[in-house]
Structures are given as C-alpha cells and as structure tokens.
Amino acid sequence: QVQLVESGGGLVQPGGSLRLSCAASGITFSAATMGWYRQAPGKQRELVTTITSGGSTNAADSVKGRFTISRDNAKNTVYLQMNSLKPEDTAVYYCKGTYYSSNYWGQGTQVTVSS
C-alpha cells in the first residue's frame, strides 16, 4: 500500500522560510515522478513544482526563484525548500507521486504565511 506522509508545515512570517518533507513508502521511489501541489481556501489545487526520476524539475511561475524541490532516493523522501514566503503562499501543501501512470497523494500539510 502506497503512503505519502508530509511534514514541516507551520506558521511563518512573510519573507521567512520553511522546508517541507514527504516520505514515501510502498512504491519504487527512485522511479516515481514526485511533486508538490497546493490548495488555498476557495481555490482549486494547483501545481507548485515537480521532479522526475532523472532529476528534471518544473515549477509554477509564481514560485520560481523562491521554491526548490529536491529528492533523496536513499531516504525515499522529496523536499520542498520555500524561501521568501509571501502571504499568498498560504495553503495546504500536498505531495503527489506518479508511478506507472498511477497517482498517489499525501494528506497535506498547512502552510500559513502571516505576520
């Protein structure tokens, strides 16, 4: 059974940083494309950034230059380093794994950017 477990969310002031982690089990992590998505209140879930098994990354324009995705295949974990956070980054952040055309989601972690 596939499980994705996010951690690292919380409350941070504007301009601050957070690092989210997503630990995966039940899949061949090194072969999976991993991604981070977010959903703000009253809005649709949106792509933040993804990383392929080969390490290629893609990111939404709104986070380019501020957020960085990385993976550690030895730990079956994907990370999201978020810098220069803005109030509009406030959302529930979800980890997604795609493996052989099947998609798996974590339960989400809340990130709140507020002074």
Backbone hydrogen bonds, N-H to C=O, Kabsch-Sander energy under -0.5 kcal/mol:
donor,donor_aa,acceptor,acceptor_aa,energy
3,Q,25,S,-2.5
5,V,23,A,-2.3
6,E,4,L,-0.5
7,S,21,S,-2.1
10,G,110,Q,-0.9
12,V,112,T,-2.7
15,G,85,L,-3.3
16,G,13,Q,-2.3
18,L,82,M,-2.1
20,L,80,L,-2.7
21,S,7,S,-2.7
22,C,78,V,-1.9
23,A,5,V,-2.4
24,A,76,N,-3.0
25,S,3,Q,-2.0
29,F,27,I,-1.6
31,A,28,T,-1.8
32,A,29,F,-1.8
33,T,98,T,-2.1
34,M,32,A,-0.5
34,M,51,I,-2.5
35,G,96,K,-2.5
36,W,49,T,-3.0
37,Y,94,Y,-2.8
38,R,46,E,-2.4
39,Q,92,V,-2.1
43,K,40,A,-2.2
46,E,38,R,-3.0
48,V,36,W,-2.6
49,T,36,W,-1.7
50,T,58,N,-2.5
51,I,34,M,-3.0
52,T,56,S,-2.5
55,G,52,T,-1.4
58,N,50,T,-1.8
60,A,48,V,-2.7
63,V,60,A,-1.7
64,K,60,A,-1.0
66,R,63,V,-2.4
67,F,63,V,-2.5
68,T,81,Q,-2.5
70,S,79,Y,-1.7
72,D,77,T,-3.0
75,K,72,D,-1.0
76,N,72,D,-0.6
77,T,72,D,-1.8
78,V,22,C,-2.1
79,Y,70,S,-3.1
80,L,20,L,-2.3
81,Q,68,T,-3.0
82,M,18,L,-3.2
82,M,80,L,-0.6
83,N,66,R,-1.9
83,N,81,Q,-0.6
84,S,15,G,-0.6
85,L,16,G,-2.3
89,D,86,K,-2.3
90,T,87,P,-1.8
91,A,111,V,-2.0
92,V,39,Q,-2.3
93,Y,91,A,-0.6
93,Y,109,T,-3.1
94,Y,37,Y,-3.1
96,K,35,G,-2.6
97,G,104,Y,-2.6
98,T,33,T,-2.8
99,Y,97,G,-0.5
99,Y,102,S,-2.6
102,S,99,Y,-1.8
104,Y,97,G,-2.5
106,G,95,C,-2.2
107,Q,4,L,-0.6
109,T,93,Y,-2.0
111,V,91,A,-2.8
112,T,10,G,-2.8
114,S,12,V,-2.2
114,S,112,T,-0.7
